[in-house]
Amino acid sequence: MVVRQRAVEALTALGASSSDVVTALTTALGDTSSGVRRRTAQALGKLGAAAEPALPALTEATRDRIHTVRDAARDSIAAIKSSIRPS
């Protein structure tokens, strides 16, 4: 679990310069560890508008059985949506 959490942190440090980062983090939302899922949701929120493709997976995470994951997903959805500029 610690290795996977460190991987999430490393991907976040790379930023949203690549859609592969968002894809990898979106996949990590399905991890078996609630800590990894929570950190992943938080990381996606930090990426802002670049994480827009992850919104469906984050919406699914708002139904996670662990409340800290649900809370992180909700916070990240709000952060992403607030950073998306209207066209």
C-alpha positions in Angstrom: 0.0 0.0 0.0 2.8 2.5 0.9 4.4 1.9 -2.5 1.1 2.6 -4.3 0.6 5.8 -2.2 4.1 6.9 -3.1 3.3 6.3 -6.8 0.2 8.5 -6.5 2.4 11.2 -5.0 5.0 10.9 -7.7 2.3 11.1 -10.4 0.9 14.2 -8.8 4.4 15.8 -8.7 4.6 15.3 -12.5 1.4 17.4 -12.8 -1.1 17.3 -15.5 1.5 17.7 -18.3 0.4 14.3 -19.7 -3.0 12.8 -20.1 -1.3 9.6 -19.0 -1.0 11.0 -15.5 -4.8 11.6 -15.3 -5.4 8.2 -16.7 -3.1 6.5 -14.2 -4.7 8.4 -11.3 -8.2 7.6 -12.5 -7.3 3.9 -12.6 -5.9 4.2 -9.0 -9.3 5.3 -7.8 -10.2 1.6 -8.0 -7.4 0.5 -5.8 -8.1 -2.0 -3.0 -6.6 0.4 -0.3 -8.9 3.1 0.9 -5.8 5.2 1.7 -4.7 5.0 -1.9 -8.2 5.8 -3.2 -8.4 8.9 -0.9 -4.9 10.2 -1.8 -5.7 9.6 -5.5 -9.0 11.6 -5.2 -7.1 14.4 -3.5 -4.4 14.4 -6.2 -6.9 14.7 -9.0 -8.4 17.7 -7.3 -5.0 19.4 -7.2 -4.6 18.9 -11.0 -7.6 21.2 -11.6 -9.2 21.4 -15.0 -6.7 18.9 -16.5 -8.4 16.3 -14.4 -11.8 16.9 -16.0 -11.7 13.4 -17.7 -11.6 11.9 -14.2 -15.0 13.4 -13.1 -17.0 10.2 -13.9 -14.7 8.1 -11.8 -14.6 10.7 -9.0 -18.4 10.8 -9.1 -18.4 7.0 -8.6 -15.9 7.5 -5.7 -18.5 9.6 -3.9 -20.3 6.3 -3.3 -17.3 4.6 -1.8 -17.9 2.7 1.4 -15.2 4.7 3.2 -16.3 8.2 4.2 -12.8 9.7 3.8 -12.7 8.6 0.2 -16.2 10.0 -0.4 -15.2 13.3 1.1 -12.0 13.6 -0.9 -13.9 12.8 -4.1 -16.5 15.4 -3.4 -13.8 18.0 -2.6 -11.9 17.2 -5.7 -15.0 17.4 -7.9 -15.7 20.8 -6.6 -12.0 21.9 -7.2 -12.0 20.6 -10.7 -15.3 22.2 -11.6 -14.3 25.5 -10.2 -11.1 25.5 -12.2 -12.9 24.7 -15.5 -13.3 27.9 -17.5 -16.7 28.4 -19.2 -16.4 28.4 -22.9 
